Amino acid sequence: MALLTTEVTWLRWFLADFGVSITTPTLVLSGSTDAISIARDPVKHELTKHIGVDAFYTRAQVQAQVVALQYVTSELQLADFFMKAQTIVHHTFFLAKLSVVEPP
């Protein structure tokens, strides 16, 4: 999530250099409720020392309203299409979401 947040921040700066103003936070979808709670909660968690810098940066960007975090269930994550085996129903659903159609 921290890597994505840095990419979003860079893209927003890049667009600002071209005069494109973005006033709303960029929506970041995550399947991890724990990661979202760590990024939103300003309390330092004892078991997250190893991710302290990443959590601090993401939390700062959330508070600055650069990014907004939202939970998405694993059934709706498009990235899973490329990484996990799918049932035919999920496969068809993801193909529709990606706008993939049968060739004529």
C-alpha positions as CSV (number, residue, x, y, z in Angstrom):
1,M,0.0,0.0,0.0
2,A,2.9,2.4,0.7
3,L,4.4,1.8,-2.7
4,L,1.1,2.5,-4.4
5,T,0.7,5.6,-2.2
6,T,4.1,6.9,-3.4
7,E,3.1,6.3,-7.0
8,V,-0.2,8.1,-6.6
9,T,1.6,11.0,-4.9
10,W,4.2,11.2,-7.7
11,L,1.5,11.1,-10.4
12,R,-0.5,13.9,-8.7
13,W,2.7,16.0,-8.6
14,F,3.4,15.2,-12.3
15,L,-0.1,16.2,-13.3
16,A,0.1,19.4,-11.2
17,D,3.3,20.3,-13.2
18,F,1.1,20.2,-16.3
19,G,-1.6,22.4,-14.7
20,V,-4.1,19.6,-13.9
21,S,-5.6,20.2,-10.6
22,I,-6.9,17.2,-8.5
23,T,-8.9,18.3,-5.6
24,T,-10.4,15.0,-4.4
25,P,-8.4,12.2,-2.8
26,T,-7.4,9.2,-5.0
27,L,-9.3,6.1,-4.1
28,V,-7.0,3.2,-3.1
29,L,-8.7,-0.2,-2.9
30,S,-7.3,-2.8,-0.5
31,G,-8.3,-6.3,0.5
32,S,-6.6,-6.0,3.9
33,T,-8.6,-4.6,6.7
34,D,-5.6,-4.7,8.9
35,A,-3.5,-2.6,6.5
36,I,-6.4,-0.1,6.3
37,S,-6.7,0.2,10.1
38,I,-3.0,0.6,10.6
39,A,-2.9,3.4,7.9
40,R,-5.9,5.2,9.5
41,D,-5.1,4.8,13.2
42,P,-2.5,7.3,14.5
43,V,-1.7,5.0,17.5
44,K,1.7,3.3,17.1
45,H,1.2,-0.5,17.1
46,E,3.8,-2.5,18.9
47,L,3.8,-5.3,16.3
48,T,4.3,-3.1,13.3
49,K,7.8,-1.8,14.0
50,H,9.1,-3.4,10.9
51,I,6.7,-1.4,8.7
52,G,6.9,1.9,10.7
53,V,8.1,4.1,7.9
54,D,5.7,2.8,5.3
55,A,2.8,3.0,7.7
56,F,3.7,6.5,8.8
57,Y,4.0,7.7,5.1
58,T,0.7,6.1,4.1
59,R,-1.0,7.5,7.3
60,A,0.3,11.0,6.5
61,Q,-1.1,10.8,2.9
62,V,-4.4,9.6,4.2
63,Q,-4.6,12.5,6.7
64,A,-3.5,15.0,4.0
65,Q,-6.4,13.6,1.8
66,V,-4.1,12.6,-1.0
67,V,-5.4,9.1,-0.9
68,A,-8.6,7.6,0.5
69,L,-8.6,3.9,1.6
70,Q,-11.5,1.6,0.9
71,Y,-11.9,-2.1,1.5
72,V,-12.8,-4.4,-1.4
73,T,-13.6,-8.1,-1.0
74,S,-11.3,-10.6,-2.6
75,E,-14.0,-11.7,-5.0
76,L,-14.0,-8.2,-6.6
77,Q,-10.3,-7.7,-6.9
78,L,-9.3,-7.5,-10.5
79,A,-5.6,-8.3,-9.7
80,D,-6.7,-11.8,-8.5
81,F,-7.6,-12.5,-12.1
82,F,-3.9,-12.6,-13.0
83,M,-2.7,-14.3,-9.9
84,K,-5.2,-16.9,-8.7
85,A,-7.2,-19.8,-10.2
86,Q,-10.8,-18.8,-10.9
87,T,-14.1,-20.6,-11.4
88,I,-15.7,-20.1,-14.8
89,V,-18.2,-17.6,-13.2
90,H,-15.4,-15.5,-11.7
91,H,-13.4,-15.8,-14.9
92,T,-16.4,-14.5,-17.0
93,F,-17.0,-11.7,-14.4
94,F,-13.4,-10.5,-14.6
95,L,-13.4,-10.6,-18.4
96,A,-16.4,-8.4,-18.4
97,K,-14.8,-6.0,-15.9
98,L,-11.7,-5.8,-18.1
99,S,-13.8,-5.2,-21.2
100,V,-12.4,-8.3,-22.9
101,V,-14.6,-9.6,-25.7
102,E,-14.4,-12.6,-28.0
103,P,-12.9,-11.7,-31.4
104,P,-15.4,-11.5,-34.2
